[in-house]
Amino acid sequence: MKYRRLTKEQLEELHQEFINFLATQSITADEWSAIKKNKPEVAEEELDVFSDLVWEGVLSNAQFLEHFSKDQIHLFHLGETEMHLIAIKVNAPDIDITTQEGYNWLRDNLLDDQVAFYNANKEYSEDANMDKFKLILQGANITKGELYEYFAKLVENNK
């Protein structure tokens, strides 16, 4: 397995897609029930293959990732050959931007000396989707990129 198995909830959400996946392998509902009962290791392998296919599609289509920690926000734009990072660091120990209060403080104090912005580009390794997946494992979430776009304009305007 290349990535990780989808959760039970994710698999339930993708029930129809899993049925279609089994159908592409000419596995009927009755055959699937028999496989689960008599060859659970084969059933596990099928779930793993399906999970990898889903992850591959999701990661290939992802364009933005966000990761929040107590004092930093990492915003990634996932290009074709590299990812671009905008990082915001709050150098105020009493501010926790993972809380609504801390986030509001950041929003109201973007130009404060205690707020630093960083930009970086990084080329992908040989496996761009695995690079993206590792960021997700570290806590990043796939987004539509509104926050990235907002800060990209802000950084550009303050050059």
N, C-alpha and C positions, 0 to 999 in steps of 0.2 A: 504494500500500500504506500502510495507516494505522499498523500496528505494525511487526513484523519477521517475516520468514519463520521458520517453525518449523525447528529443526535437523533434520538427517537422522534422528537418533535419535528425536526427537519424532514426525516423520512416520511412521517405522516403527512406533512405538507406536500411532499413530492410523490404521493402515493400513485397518482396517475402516470407520472413520468417513469416511476419504477416499473409499473405494469408494462408500459411501452418498451422499456429497456429489456424486460424479460421476453417480451414478444419478439424483439429483434433477434433473440437467441432461440426462438421457437419453443419457449418454455410456457406452458399453459398454467392456469391457476391451480389445477389439480396436480400437475407435475411440481409446481413450486411448493405446494403443501407437502408433497411426498419428500421433496429434497430437504425441507426444513425438519421434517420428522426423522428421516432415515439417514441423511447425510448433512448434519448441521455444519460441518466444516466447509462443505461446498456452498451452503447458504451464506455463511460468513464471507467467503471469498466473493460471492456475487454482490453482497452489500458493499464490500470494500471497492470492487471495480466500479460499481455505480457511484459511490461516494467520490472516487477520484474523477470520474467523468463530470460530475456536477461541479466539483471544485475547479476543475480545469476550465470549464465554461464560465463560471463566476469570476475567476481570477483573470481570465483573458478579457472579459468585458469591464472589469473594474477600472475606473479612471481616477478615483480619489480615495485616499485613506486619511483618517484622523486618529490621533492618539493624544489623550489628555492625561496628565499626571498632576500632582499637587502644585507644581510650580512651572510646568511647561506644557505647551501645545505643539505637537508636530503635525503639520499638514502636508500631505504628499500629493503631487500630481503625477500620475503614472503614465508617462509617455511611452512611445514605442521602443525606444532604445535606452532610455534612462528615466529615472524618477527625479523630480524636483521637490525639494523640501523647503518649506517656510517654517521656521521654529520661532516660537515666542517664549521667552523665559522671563519669569517674574522673580526679581531679586528682593522680595519682601517676605521675610520668613513667616509673618503672621497672615499672609494671604494664601488661601487654598482655592485655586481656580476650578477645582472639581465640584465646588459648592456653588449654589446660585449667588450667594453673597460675594464670594471671591471672583466669580466670573463677571458679575456686575461691576466690581471694582476695576477689573482689567478693562472692561469695555469703556468705563468712564475715565481711565487713566492711561490710555494707550501711548501717549507721548511722554509719560512720566519717566524720569531717569532710572527708575527701578524696573522698567520694562525694556527688554532687549530683543531685537529681531535678528534672525540669522537666515541666510539663504545658502543652499547647497544643491549641487547636481551630483547624481551618482549613476554610473552606467550599471545596467543589470549584469549579473553573472551569466553563465550559459543558460540558466533556467530562470527567466524573468518571473514566471508564475510562482516559483518556489521562493524567490526573493519577496514577493508580495505576501505569500502565505506566512513567511516567518514574521513579518510585521504584524499580521493578524494574530499570530500566536502570542506576540508580545503585548497584545491588547488593542491594536488598531482596529478601527471599524471602517467598512466600505461606506462611502457617502456620495452624495450628488455633487459635492464640491463647492457649496455656497460659501462656506467659511474660508476655504482656500482662495476662492475668487475675490472675496472681500479683502483679505489680507494681501493678496497679490497686487490689487489696486492701491491699497494703502502704502505698501512698500515702494511701489513704483512712483507714486506721487511725492514721496518724501526723499527721493534721491537727490 
